[in-house]
Amino acid sequence: MFGLASSNSNGGLDVNLGCGKSVGDDASNVGAGIFAAGNTLGGPATTGLFLEANTNNHGVSLKHSNTEKLGSTLTTSAHANLLKTDTIHLNANAFHSRTHLDNGFKFDRVGGGLTCSHGNGHGAALTGSQIPQLGMKTLDITGKANLWSSPNRATTLDVTGGVSKHFGGPFNGQTDKKIGFGLNTSF
């Protein structure tokens, strides 16, 4: 069983719960499970299931999720570790998702990126994606700095920030900026 509760700048707590089973060891494994996510103030909940396989810090996954009164998404993804030291992890990833909205609209999102994380809880990511049906491309840059961690690192206080720039499509030229503080507890 796993879980994560995170403060949401719009109110309430975002809660993610799940259970799964993994077979293998740290070097090579396969796993499957189910999950549910929502906010303590209400709104639509998301439920789903996942399958994953990993070997030597590389892996593939398949995830299906359904958000009530909104639609469902099937996502395939792959990741590869490019650099791993005692404190730094640099990974590349690629993904494809297919979303079916309840109103009948369907769209794909295809992309990839790089993530870099530090053993002290800091990290950064650069992701590019496109939605071909809308002629939209998006570039995302995000970062996280850990301000405090419990001794077992199950609870953290982080500052996060990000910028998204849209090219083409309905949000052409729009830049979205976010900054926030998050208190996260894993269990």
N, CA, C and O of each residue as an XYZ file, in Angstrom:
748
protein
N       0.843     -1.170      0.000
C       0.000      0.000      0.000
C       0.892      1.239      0.000
O       1.971      1.232      0.593
N       0.442      2.294     -0.662
C       1.195      3.533     -0.699
C       0.229      4.704     -0.675
O      -0.951      4.565     -0.999
N       0.744      5.845     -0.290
C      -0.086      7.033     -0.249
C       0.743      8.288     -0.175
O       1.909      8.264      0.220
N       0.122      9.393     -0.565
C       0.759     10.696     -0.511
C      -0.323     11.735     -0.278
O      -1.342     11.740     -0.968
N      -0.109     12.609      0.688
C      -1.001     13.738      0.938
C      -0.188     15.005      0.750
O       0.873     15.161      1.354
N      -0.686     15.922     -0.095
C       0.035     17.160     -0.404
C      -0.896     18.348     -0.274
O      -2.059     18.281     -0.672
N      -0.385     19.432      0.281
C      -1.180     20.651      0.358
C      -1.420     21.171     -1.055
O      -0.567     21.035     -1.932
N      -2.600     21.773     -1.265
C      -2.965     22.317     -2.565
C      -3.154     23.821     -2.401
O      -3.905     24.250     -1.526
N      -2.491     24.626     -3.222
C      -2.584     26.081     -3.092
C      -3.994     26.601     -3.343
O      -4.312     27.723     -2.950
N      -4.848     25.806     -3.993
C      -6.238     26.192     -4.212
C      -7.148     25.745     -3.077
O      -8.351     26.003     -3.106
N      -6.577     25.073     -2.074
C      -7.350     24.637     -0.920
C      -7.366     23.133     -0.773
O      -7.244     22.393     -1.749
N      -7.518     22.697      0.460
C      -7.600     21.278      0.760
C      -6.274     20.564      0.595
O      -5.223     21.173      0.397
N      -6.367     19.256      0.685
C      -5.213     18.385      0.486
C      -5.471     17.491     -0.712
O      -6.565     16.947     -0.860
N      -4.475     17.337     -1.565
C      -4.543     16.345     -2.629
C      -4.074     15.027     -2.029
O      -2.967     14.945     -1.496
N      -4.905     14.002     -2.112
C      -4.600     12.704     -1.515
C      -4.547     11.657     -2.619
O      -5.474     11.540     -3.420
N      -3.460     10.899     -2.655
C      -3.286      9.794     -3.596
C      -3.074      8.521     -2.793
O      -2.170      8.452     -1.960
N      -3.892      7.525     -3.036
C      -3.792      6.242     -2.349
C      -3.711      5.127     -3.373
O      -4.253      5.244     -4.472
N      -3.040      4.055     -3.016
C      -2.971      2.930     -3.928
C      -2.419      1.695     -3.272
O      -1.895      1.735     -2.160
N      -2.545      0.612     -3.973
C      -1.912     -0.625     -3.535
C      -1.440     -1.360     -4.780
O      -2.041     -1.263     -5.850
N      -0.369     -2.082     -4.612
C       0.207     -2.790     -5.743
C       1.076     -3.932     -5.289
O       1.341     -4.102     -4.099
N       1.507     -4.695     -6.231
C       2.367     -5.844     -5.970
C       3.505     -5.808     -6.970
O       3.296     -5.642     -8.172
N       4.709     -5.968     -6.452
C       5.893     -6.002     -7.291
C       6.602     -7.333     -7.095
O       6.675     -7.846     -5.979
N       7.122     -7.889     -8.179
C       7.854     -9.150     -8.137
C       9.234     -8.895     -8.720
O       9.362     -8.266     -9.771
N      10.257     -9.375     -8.050
C      11.622     -9.183     -8.509
C      12.455     -8.542     -7.421
O      12.125     -8.635     -6.239
N      13.539     -7.891     -7.821
C      14.414     -7.228     -6.856
C      14.624     -5.779     -7.289
O      13.986     -5.311     -8.232
N      15.518     -5.069     -6.601
C      15.752     -3.664     -6.923
C      16.289     -3.466     -8.333
O      16.039     -2.424     -8.938
N      17.015     -4.430     -8.871
C      17.608     -4.292    -10.203
C      16.605     -4.572    -11.321
O      16.617     -3.878    -12.337
N      15.741     -5.571    -11.158
C      14.758     -5.941    -12.180
C      13.464     -6.347    -11.503
O      13.461     -7.181    -10.597
N      12.349     -5.746    -11.952
C      11.065     -6.069    -11.339
C       9.917     -5.732    -12.270
O      10.062     -4.953    -13.213
N       8.781     -6.331    -11.986
C       7.519     -6.004    -12.641
C       6.498     -5.769    -11.546
O       6.580     -6.358    -10.469
N       5.539     -4.907    -11.828
C       4.542     -4.608    -10.819
C       3.225     -4.200    -11.444
O       3.154     -3.854    -12.623
N       2.185     -4.248    -10.629
C       0.849     -3.842    -11.039
C       0.115     -3.336     -9.812
O       0.445     -3.701     -8.684
N      -0.874     -2.500    -10.039
C      -1.627     -2.002     -8.904
C      -2.789     -1.131     -9.319
O      -3.058     -0.929    -10.503
N      -3.474     -0.617     -8.300
C      -4.607      0.273     -8.486
C      -4.356      1.536     -7.667
O      -3.561      1.526     -6.728
N      -5.039      2.624     -8.028
C      -4.857      3.873     -7.301
C      -6.131      4.705     -7.349
O      -7.005      4.481     -8.187
N      -6.220      5.671     -6.435
C      -7.308      6.644     -6.398
C      -6.719      7.971     -5.946
O      -5.816      8.003     -5.109
N      -7.227      9.063     -6.498
C      -6.723     10.391     -6.156
C      -7.880     11.373     -6.105
O      -8.846     11.255     -6.859
N      -7.771     12.340     -5.211
C      -8.790     13.371     -5.100
C      -8.343     14.456     -4.148
O      -7.230     14.420     -3.624
N      -9.225     15.428     -3.926
C      -8.944     16.532     -3.016
C      -9.931     16.476     -1.865
O     -11.097     16.130     -2.053
N      -9.459     16.820     -0.665
C     -10.316     16.739      0.523
C     -11.483     17.721      0.470
O     -12.440     17.558      1.227
N     -11.438     18.735     -0.397
C     -12.553     19.673     -0.524
C     -13.590     19.202     -1.536
O     -14.583     19.891     -1.772
N     -13.370     18.046     -2.129
C     -14.326     17.515     -3.091
C     -13.826     17.647     -4.514
O     -12.629     17.793     -4.760
N     -14.764     17.593     -5.449
C     -14.406     17.606     -6.862
C     -14.308     16.187     -7.377
O     -14.463     15.233     -6.615
N     -14.051     16.042     -8.673
C     -14.002     14.696     -9.247
C     -12.799     13.896     -8.750
O     -11.697     14.426     -8.611
N     -13.030     12.634     -8.490
C     -11.954     11.719     -8.088
C     -11.449     10.981     -9.320
O     -12.187     10.779    -10.285
N     -10.196     10.586     -9.276
C      -9.587      9.815    -10.354
C      -9.203      8.445     -9.819
O      -8.576      8.340     -8.766
N      -9.577      7.398    -10.539
C      -9.204      6.032    -10.173
C      -8.524      5.387    -11.370
O      -8.710      5.813    -12.510
N      -7.739      4.360    -11.099
C      -7.085      3.705    -12.215
C      -6.254      2.515    -11.822
O      -6.247      2.084    -10.669
N      -5.547      1.987    -12.815
C      -4.660      0.850    -12.608
C      -3.403      1.045    -13.431
O      -3.393      1.802    -14.402
N      -2.332      0.348    -13.031
C      -1.060      0.495    -13.723
C      -0.326     -0.829    -13.791
O      -0.526     -1.716    -12.961
N       0.528     -0.945    -14.798
C       1.472     -2.049    -14.976
C       2.827     -1.417    -15.253
O       2.908     -0.406    -15.950
N       3.894     -2.005    -14.713
C       5.224     -1.457    -14.964
C       6.273     -2.552    -14.937
O       6.111     -3.580    -14.279
N       7.346     -2.310    -15.662
C       8.497     -3.215    -15.671
C       9.760     -2.365    -15.665
O       9.854     -1.378    -16.394
N      10.729     -2.751    -14.840
C      11.973     -1.996    -14.699
C      13.158     -2.947    -14.674
O      13.084     -4.040    -14.113
N      14.242     -2.519    -15.285
C      15.490     -3.262    -15.188
C      16.654     -2.284    -15.306
O      16.702     -1.468    -16.226
N      17.579     -2.375    -14.376
C      18.786     -1.542    -14.385
C      18.487     -0.056    -14.578
O      19.136      0.613    -15.382
N      17.502      0.457    -13.836
C      17.121      1.877    -13.850
C      16.472      2.343    -15.148
O      16.416      3.546    -15.402
N      15.981      1.425    -15.976
C      15.230      1.743    -17.178
C      13.885      1.036    -17.044
O      13.795      0.004    -16.379
N      12.835      1.580    -17.670
C      11.560      0.914    -17.525
C      10.491      1.400    -18.479
O      10.659      2.388    -19.193
N       9.382      0.671    -18.466
C       8.192      1.005    -19.243
C       6.984      0.878    -18.329
O       7.004      0.120    -17.359
N       5.926      1.629    -18.647
C       4.709      1.531    -17.844
C       3.489      1.773    -18.715
O       3.568      2.390    -19.778
N       2.373      1.276    -18.242
C       1.071      1.431    -18.869
C       0.106      1.800    -17.755
O       0.042      1.115    -16.735
N      -0.654      2.892    -17.946
C      -1.570      3.347    -16.902
C      -2.896      3.739    -17.528
O      -2.927      4.421    -18.551
N      -3.993      3.308    -16.916
C      -5.329      3.730    -17.329
C      -5.979      4.436    -16.151
O      -6.003      3.907    -15.039
N      -6.508      5.635    -16.395
C      -7.177      6.375    -15.327
C      -8.524      6.878    -15.815
O      -8.721      7.123    -17.005
N      -9.446      7.027    -14.872
C     -10.780      7.527    -15.165
C     -11.120      8.608    -14.141
O     -11.059      8.369    -12.935
N     -11.477      9.787    -14.625
C     -11.888     10.879    -13.749
C     -13.385     11.057    -13.910
O     -13.874     11.333    -15.006
N     -14.112     10.898    -12.810
C     -15.566     10.945    -12.876
C     -16.045     12.263    -13.476
O     -15.518     13.332    -13.168
N     -17.045     12.165    -14.333
C     -17.678     13.290    -15.013
C     -16.731     14.062    -15.928
O     -17.032     15.191    -16.315
N     -15.590     13.468    -16.278
C     -14.650     14.133    -17.174
C     -14.224     13.227    -18.323
O     -14.410     13.581    -19.488
N     -13.650     12.049    -18.009
C     -13.215     11.146    -19.061
C     -12.141     10.194    -18.584
O     -11.891     10.064    -17.386
N     -11.504      9.525    -19.547
C     -10.478      8.539    -19.213
C      -9.240      8.769    -20.072
O      -9.312      9.340    -21.160
N      -8.098      8.306    -19.551
C      -6.820      8.456    -20.244
C      -6.029      7.163    -20.150
O      -5.942      6.555    -19.083
N      -5.452      6.744    -21.268
C      -4.537      5.610    -21.321
C      -3.159      6.174    -21.657
O      -2.990      6.837    -22.680
N      -2.175      5.910    -20.795
C      -0.833      6.460    -20.972
C       0.198      5.346    -21.032
O       0.211      4.457    -20.180
N       1.058      5.396    -22.034
C       2.224      4.519    -22.102
C       3.451      5.409    -21.945
O       3.493      6.524    -22.467
N       4.443      4.909    -21.225
C       5.646      5.714    -21.021
C       6.868      4.820    -20.875
O       6.768      3.631    -20.573
N       8.006      5.426    -21.098
C       9.286      4.735    -20.934
C      10.268      5.720    -20.322
O      10.192      6.924    -20.568
N      11.191      5.197    -19.523
C      12.231      6.049    -18.948
C      13.565      5.311    -18.981
O      13.631      4.082    -18.934
N      14.611      6.106    -19.063
C      15.969      5.551    -19.071
C      16.857      6.434    -18.208
O      16.808      7.660    -18.299
N      17.663      5.803    -17.376
C      18.604      6.541    -16.551
C      19.837      6.864    -17.384
O      20.441      5.974    -17.982
N      20.207      8.140    -17.418
C      21.380      8.575    -18.170
C      22.605      8.733    -17.280
O      23.738      8.564    -17.732
N      22.370      9.059    -16.009
C      23.459      9.260    -15.059
C      22.943      8.965    -13.660
O      21.882      9.447    -13.263
N      23.704      8.170    -12.917
C      23.319      7.865    -11.542
C      24.575      7.860    -10.684
O      25.485      7.056    -10.885
N      24.603      8.781     -9.722
C      25.681      8.809     -8.740
C      25.036      8.648     -7.363
O      23.830      8.419     -7.269
N      25.814      8.762     -6.317
C      25.257      8.654     -4.970
C      24.237      9.750     -4.680
O      23.345      9.548     -3.856
N      24.346     10.900     -5.333
C      23.445     12.016     -5.035
C      22.644     12.526     -6.226
O      21.625     13.185     -6.021
N      23.052     12.255     -7.447
C      22.394     12.805     -8.637
C      21.821     11.685     -9.502
O      22.468     10.665     -9.739
N      20.585     11.903     -9.967
C      19.948     11.011    -10.938
C      19.485     11.871    -12.111
O      18.742     12.833    -11.918
N      19.916     11.535    -13.316
C      19.476     12.205    -14.532
C      18.766     11.168    -15.389
O      19.356     10.157    -15.770
N      17.490     11.423    -15.690
C      16.673     10.476    -16.437
C      16.054     11.137    -17.661
O      15.779     12.337    -17.659
N      15.839     10.349    -18.697
C      15.094     10.771    -19.882
C      13.795      9.978    -19.910
O      13.759      8.821    -19.492
N      12.728     10.602    -20.404
C      11.450      9.900    -20.483
C      10.720     10.282    -21.758
O      10.960     11.338    -22.342
N       9.832      9.406    -22.170
C       8.961      9.643    -23.317
C       7.591      9.082    -22.977
O       7.483      8.095    -22.249
N       6.536      9.713    -23.505
C       5.186      9.256    -23.178
C       4.224      9.523    -24.331
O       4.470     10.365    -25.195
N       3.128      8.784    -24.313
C       2.003      8.999    -25.216
C       0.739      8.729    -24.418
O       0.604      7.673    -23.800
N      -0.179      9.674    -24.429
C      -1.457      9.451    -23.758
C      -2.591      9.694    -24.741
O      -2.495     10.539    -25.631
N      -3.655      8.944    -24.563
C      -4.866      9.064    -25.379
C      -6.008      9.336    -24.419
O      -6.317      8.506    -23.565
N      -6.641     10.507    -24.556
C      -7.718     10.917    -23.659
C      -9.046     10.896    -24.394
O      -9.158     11.395    -25.514
N     -10.052     10.313    -23.753
C     -11.430     10.284    -24.252
C     -12.273     11.055    -23.246
O     -12.525     10.565    -22.145
N     -12.713     12.260    -23.613
C     -13.567     13.032    -22.719
C     -15.000     12.525    -22.812
O     -15.415     11.986    -23.838
N     -15.744     12.704    -21.735
C     -17.131     12.239    -21.713
C     -17.994     12.937    -22.764
O     -19.024     12.396    -23.165
N     -17.589     14.141    -23.223
C     -18.365     14.849    -24.246
C     -18.084     14.335    -25.662
O     -18.627     14.862    -26.633
N     -17.226     13.296    -25.779
C     -16.929     12.696    -27.076
C     -15.627     13.157    -27.709
O     -15.158     12.531    -28.659
N     -15.032     14.231    -27.212
C     -13.769     14.722    -27.777
C     -12.630     13.794    -27.372
O     -12.539     13.370    -26.220
N     -11.758     13.481    -28.341
C     -10.603     12.612    -28.100
C      -9.343     13.339    -28.556
O      -9.345     14.032    -29.574
N      -8.266     13.172    -27.788
C      -7.007     13.776    -28.198
C      -5.827     12.984    -27.653
O      -5.937     12.256    -26.666
N      -4.693     13.152    -28.332
C      -3.436     12.524    -27.933
C      -2.513     13.591    -27.365
O      -2.605     14.763    -27.728
N      -1.639     13.182    -26.484
C      -0.550     14.048    -26.003
C       0.717     13.207    -26.080
O       0.790     12.124    -25.499
N       1.707     13.709    -26.794
C       2.957     12.991    -27.013
C       4.099     13.897    -26.570
O       4.097     15.095    -26.852
N       5.077     13.314    -25.872
C       6.184     14.154    -25.448
C       7.299     13.392    -24.785
O       7.335     12.161    -24.779
N       8.203     14.159    -24.230
C       9.341     13.584    -23.533
C      10.101     14.670    -22.817
O       9.817     15.859    -22.965
N      11.071     14.242    -22.039
C      11.834     15.238    -21.309
C      12.987     14.662    -20.529
O      13.332     13.485    -20.643
N      13.569     15.532    -19.732
C      14.680     15.186    -18.856
C      14.320     15.586    -17.434
O      13.716     16.636    -17.210
N      14.693     14.747    -16.473
C      14.526     15.081    -15.063
C      15.861     14.878    -14.364
O      16.608     13.947    -14.664
N      16.136     15.761    -13.439
C      17.349     15.659    -12.639
C      16.933     15.799    -11.182
O      16.270     16.768    -10.811
N      17.320     14.836    -10.359
C      16.970     14.900     -8.942
C      18.219     14.714     -8.096
O      19.168     14.033     -8.486
N      18.188     15.337     -6.932
C      19.306     15.296     -5.996
C      18.858     14.527     -4.766
O      17.685     14.573     -4.396
N      19.769     13.831     -4.139
C      19.458     13.042     -2.958
C      18.876     13.842     -1.811
O      18.207     13.268     -0.952
N      19.105     15.151     -1.763
C      18.551     15.994     -0.708
C      17.129     16.454     -0.993
O      16.572     17.237     -0.224
N      16.525     15.978     -2.092
C      15.139     16.308     -2.387
C      14.935     17.448     -3.364
O      13.795     17.847     -3.602
N      15.997     17.984     -3.934
C      15.876     19.042     -4.934
C      15.740     18.400     -6.311
O      16.177     17.267     -6.517
N      15.138     19.120     -7.248
C      15.013     18.559     -8.579
C      14.585     19.583     -9.606
O      14.140     20.679     -9.264
N      14.724     19.215    -10.872
C      14.309     20.059    -11.984
C      13.903     19.162    -13.142
O      14.374     18.032    -13.266
N      13.020     19.683    -13.987
C      12.567     18.919    -15.147
C      12.325     19.853    -16.326
O      11.915     21.001    -16.157
N      12.583     19.345    -17.501
C      12.303     20.021    -18.759
C      11.508     19.039    -19.606
O      11.980     17.938    -19.892
N      10.300     19.433    -20.010
C       9.421     18.539    -20.765
C       8.853     19.271    -21.971
O       8.425     20.421    -21.863
N       8.849     18.618    -23.096
C       8.193     19.121    -24.295
C       7.079     18.172    -24.680
O       7.249     16.955    -24.618
N       5.936     18.717    -25.080
C       4.821     17.859    -25.481
C       4.015     18.547    -26.573
O       4.129     19.752    -26.800
N       3.203     17.747    -27.237
C       2.315     18.297    -28.250
C       0.990     17.562    -28.240
O       0.913     16.378    -27.912
N      -0.051     18.296    -28.607
C      -1.386     17.728    -28.815
C      -1.697     17.957    -30.290
O      -2.146     19.040    -30.666
N      -1.460     16.939    -31.138
C      -1.600     17.129    -32.585
C      -2.990     17.609    -33.014
O      -3.100     18.430    -33.925
N      -4.044     17.113    -32.377
C      -5.401     17.477    -32.772
C      -5.677     18.967    -32.597
O      -6.559     19.510    -33.261
N      -4.934     19.637    -31.711
C      -5.122     21.069    -31.474
C      -3.997     21.906    -32.072
O      -4.028     23.133    -31.987
N      -2.999     21.250    -32.680
C      -1.859     21.971    -33.220
C      -1.083     22.712    -32.144
O      -0.519     23.776    -32.399
N      -1.055     22.150    -30.940
C      -0.450     22.836    -29.800
C       0.797     22.113    -29.317
O       0.803     20.893    -29.147
N       1.851     22.888    -29.099
C       3.087     22.388    -28.497
C       3.308     23.159    -27.200
O       3.003     24.350    -27.121
N       3.841     22.475    -26.178
C       4.067     23.100    -24.874
C       5.448     22.728    -24.366
O       5.874     21.579    -24.479
N       6.140     23.703    -23.808
C       7.425     23.494    -23.166
C       7.256     23.824    -21.686
O       6.827     24.925    -21.340
N       7.592     22.871    -20.809
C       7.457     23.038    -19.362
C       8.827     22.966    -18.709
O       9.633     22.093    -19.030
N       9.084     23.885    -17.796
C      10.281     23.855    -16.959
C       9.800     23.933    -15.516
O       9.099     24.874    -15.144
N      10.174     22.948    -14.701
C       9.750     22.928    -13.303
C      10.948     22.696    -12.393
O      11.976     22.161    -12.808
N      10.788     23.109    -11.157
C      11.844     22.909    -10.179
C      11.269     22.714     -8.792
O      10.146     23.130     -8.506
N      12.047     22.079     -7.936
C      11.637     21.831     -6.558
C      12.855     21.962     -5.661
O      13.923     21.433     -5.968
N      12.687     22.674     -4.544
C      13.749     22.774     -3.542
C      13.188     22.280     -2.216
O      12.149     22.754     -1.758
N      13.869     21.343     -1.613
C      13.445     20.814     -0.323
C      13.896     21.771      0.779
O      15.077     22.099      0.886
N      12.933     22.216      1.600
C      13.234     23.118      2.711
C      13.422     22.370      4.020
O      14.201     22.788      4.877
N      12.697     21.252      4.173
C      12.774     20.464      5.401
C      12.325     19.043      5.093
O      11.431     18.830      4.273
N      12.943     18.079      5.750
C      12.553     16.666      5.642
C      12.583     16.046      7.021
O      13.443     16.372      7.840
N      11.642     15.150      7.278
C      11.682     14.375      8.513
C      12.884     13.434      8.438
O      13.405     13.198      7.348
N      13.333     12.896      9.561
C      14.506     12.007      9.539
C      14.384     10.834      8.557
O      15.379     10.432      7.955
N      13.173     10.282      8.389
C      12.999      9.164      7.453
C      12.561      9.627      6.056
O      12.282      8.799      5.188
N      12.501     10.935      5.841
C      12.123     11.561      4.573
C      10.688     11.247      4.133
O      10.345     11.458      2.970
N       9.857     10.754      5.035
C       8.465     10.475      4.687
C       7.650     11.763      4.603
O       6.649     11.816      3.887
N       8.068     12.798      5.325
C       7.381     14.084      5.299
C       8.374     15.154      4.865
O       9.488     15.236      5.381
N       7.944     15.982      3.897
C       8.826     17.031      3.385
C       8.059     18.342      3.243
O       6.844     18.352      3.047
N       8.782     19.426      3.345
C       8.267     20.755      3.034
C       9.107     21.263      1.871
O      10.326     21.387      1.982
N       8.449     21.553      0.755
C       9.147     21.922     -0.470
C       8.589     23.221     -1.039
O       7.417     23.543     -0.843
N       9.426     23.950     -1.731
C       8.969     25.059     -2.555
C       9.090     24.587     -4.005
O      10.103     24.008     -4.399
N       8.049     24.841     -4.786
C       8.019     24.389     -6.176
C       7.725     25.576     -7.088
O       7.114     26.560     -6.671
N       8.157     25.470     -8.305
C       7.876     26.507     -9.281
C       7.959     25.951    -10.679
O       8.585     24.920    -10.922
N       7.323     26.646    -11.589
C       7.358     26.190    -12.965
C       6.846     27.232    -13.933
O       6.114     28.151    -13.565
N       7.249     27.065    -15.181
C       6.801     27.921    -16.267
C       6.437     27.021    -17.439
O       7.183     26.106    -17.784
N       5.283     27.287    -18.049
C       4.853     26.587    -19.260
C       4.644     27.616    -20.360
O       4.030     28.659    -20.132
N       5.147     27.329    -21.535
C       4.965     28.206    -22.693
C       4.280     27.398    -23.780
O       4.728     26.305    -24.128
N       3.181     27.945    -24.322
C       2.397     27.259    -25.348
C       2.688     27.869    -26.717
O       2.796     29.086    -26.866
N       2.810     26.997    -27.705
C       3.069     27.407    -29.076
C       1.992     26.789    -29.957
O       1.848     25.567    -29.988
N       1.236     27.612    -30.670
C       0.177     27.120    -31.531
C      -1.055     26.728    -30.741
O      -1.042     26.723    -29.510
N      -2.104     26.404    -31.448
C      -3.325     25.956    -30.805
C      -4.052     27.060    -30.059
O      -3.742     28.239    -30.229
N      -5.026     26.678    -29.225
C      -5.879     27.670    -28.564
C      -5.156     28.540    -27.532
O      -5.668     29.600    -27.174
N      -3.989     28.127    -27.047
C      -3.256     28.910    -26.048
C      -1.973     29.502    -26.622
O      -1.034     29.780    -25.875
N      -1.920     29.699    -27.941
C      -0.711     30.179    -28.604
C      -0.169     31.440    -27.932
O      -0.891     32.420    -27.749
N       1.116     31.400    -27.567
C       1.765     32.546    -26.959
C       1.550     32.693    -25.465
O       2.194     33.530    -24.832
N       0.665     31.905    -24.889
C       0.373     32.023    -23.456
C       1.502     31.427    -22.623
O       2.033     30.364    -22.947
N       1.860     32.121    -21.551
C       2.851     31.640    -20.596
C       2.170     31.477    -19.248
O       1.554     32.418    -18.747
N       2.272     30.303    -18.661
C       1.694     30.026    -17.345
C       2.828     29.891    -16.346
O       3.811     29.196    -16.604
N       2.690     30.561    -15.194
C       3.709     30.498    -14.150
C       3.067     30.026    -12.859
O       1.945     30.413    -12.532
N       3.789     29.186    -12.130
C       3.299     28.674    -10.849
C       4.423     28.704     -9.835
O       5.583     28.460    -10.168
N       4.074     29.003     -8.604
C       5.009     28.869     -7.498
C       4.185     28.481     -6.283
O       3.055     28.941     -6.120
N       4.740     27.648     -5.442
C       3.987     27.238     -4.266
C       4.847     26.512     -3.257
O       5.989     26.134     -3.519
N       4.253     26.334     -2.095
C       4.862     25.553     -1.031
C       4.040     24.294     -0.876
O       2.816     24.335     -1.002
N       4.685     23.183     -0.608
C       3.963     21.930     -0.438
C       4.461     21.161      0.765
O       5.663     20.968      0.947
N       3.524     20.727      1.577
C       3.825     19.815      2.672
C       3.340     18.453      2.224
O       2.141     18.261      2.023
N       4.250     17.503      2.065
C       3.937     16.178      1.546
C       4.239     15.121      2.594
O       5.271     15.166      3.264
N       3.327     14.172      2.725
C       3.534     13.043      3.621
C       3.300     11.760      2.850
O       2.216     11.546      2.307
N       4.307     10.906      2.799
C       4.190      9.593      2.151
C       3.966      8.544      3.222
O       4.569      8.593      4.295
N       3.095      7.595      2.921
C       2.834      6.511      3.874
C       2.586      5.223      3.126
O       2.347      4.186      3.745
